[in-house]
């Protein structure tokens, strides 16, 4: 995959490049070297039985934001895949919109580490996620 072309087209608002983003109506807010921000609506069908957004959807949003931040630092012969995620749920959310702001913490030879803070529309902390991705070397 050509990550630089993919990121360029995502920034232009092109749909169909990432079915996950399209399905959950996740939109790019900002993308720069080592950073990515995405927003996502909180819809009634995303709520679990306690009337709060299902936690896995929040973590998946953060995972995507972190991955996109990491893509900005990849060379053409590198790829990546998630190998570890850690999440801290800080508050529930039942409506409005989520903002996931991610950054690369450290890129090494084989691993890259990123962090993401997910907040609601009022800026309240909802979830903090840290992730480790493996760098894949293309032959």
C-alpha positions in Angstrom: 0.0 0.0 0.0 1.2 3.5 -0.8 0.5 5.2 2.5 1.5 8.6 1.3 -0.9 8.5 -1.6 -3.6 7.1 0.7 -3.1 9.9 3.3 -3.1 12.5 0.5 -6.5 11.3 -0.8 -7.9 11.0 2.7 -7.0 14.6 3.3 -8.8 15.5 0.1 -11.9 13.9 1.6 -12.0 11.0 -0.9 -14.5 8.3 0.2 -14.1 4.6 -0.4 -10.5 4.4 0.7 -11.2 3.1 4.2 -14.6 1.3 4.6 -14.3 1.4 8.4 -14.1 5.2 8.4 -16.9 5.5 5.9 -19.2 3.1 7.8 -18.9 4.9 11.1 -19.0 8.3 9.5 -15.5 9.1 10.9 -13.9 12.2 9.3 -10.4 13.5 9.3 -9.9 16.8 11.2 -6.2 17.2 10.9 -3.1 15.3 9.7 0.5 16.4 10.1 3.8 14.6 10.6 3.4 12.3 13.6 -0.2 13.5 14.4 -3.7 12.8 13.3 -7.2 13.8 14.6 -10.5 12.3 13.7 -14.1 13.0 14.8 -17.0 10.5 15.0 -20.6 11.0 15.9 -22.1 9.2 18.8 -25.2 7.5 17.4 -28.0 5.7 19.3 -27.0 2.4 17.6 -23.5 2.7 19.1 -24.8 2.6 22.6 -24.8 -0.5 24.8 -27.4 -1.6 27.4 -26.3 1.0 30.0 -27.0 3.8 27.5 -23.3 4.6 27.0 -21.3 4.2 23.8 -19.8 0.8 23.5 -16.2 0.9 24.6 -14.7 -1.1 21.7 -16.0 1.5 19.2 -14.2 4.2 21.1 -10.9 2.2 21.2 -11.3 1.4 17.5 -11.5 5.1 16.8 -8.4 5.7 18.8 -6.6 2.8 17.0 -7.4 4.4 13.6 -6.2 7.8 14.7 -2.9 6.4 16.0 -2.4 4.3 12.9 -2.9 7.4 10.7 -0.5 9.4 12.8 2.1 6.7 12.4 1.5 6.4 8.6 2.8 10.0 8.3 6.2 8.8 9.5 6.5 5.7 7.3 9.1 5.3 4.6 7.8 3.9 1.2 9.1 0.4 2.1 7.4 0.2 5.5 4.0 -1.0 6.6 2.5 -1.4 10.0 0.1 -3.5 12.1 -1.3 -3.2 15.6 0.3 -5.6 18.1 -0.8 -4.1 21.4 -3.5 -1.7 22.7 -4.1 -0.4 26.2 -7.1 1.7 27.0 -8.2 3.7 30.0 -11.9 4.6 30.0 -12.3 7.9 31.8 -16.0 8.7 31.3 -19.0 7.5 29.5 -20.6 9.2 26.6 -24.1 8.8 25.2 -24.5 11.6 22.6 -22.7 14.3 20.6 -19.4 13.8 18.9 -16.0 12.3 19.8 -12.6 13.7 18.9 -9.6 11.4 18.8 -6.3 13.2 18.8 -3.3 10.9 18.3 0.5 11.4 18.2 3.5 9.2 17.6 5.5 8.8 20.9 8.5 6.9 19.5 9.5 5.2 16.2 12.2 2.6 16.4 13.6 0.1 13.9 10.9 -2.6 14.5 8.2 -0.9 16.6 6.4 2.3 16.7 4.4 3.6 19.8 1.6 6.1 19.7 -0.9 7.7 22.1 -4.5 9.0 21.7 -6.8 11.0 23.8 -10.5 10.8 23.0 -12.7 13.7 24.2 -16.3 14.6 23.8 -17.6 17.9 22.2 -17.2 19.7 25.4 -13.5 18.7 25.7 -14.2 16.1 28.5 -11.7 13.2 28.5 -13.5 10.0 27.5 -10.7 7.5 26.8 -6.9 7.4 26.7 -5.3 4.7 24.4 -1.7 3.7 24.0 -0.7 1.4 21.1 2.4 -0.4 19.9 2.5 -1.3 16.2 5.0 -3.5 14.4 6.8 -2.0 11.4 6.5 -4.3 8.5 9.4 -4.2 6.0 8.5 -4.7 2.4 10.8 -6.9 0.4 
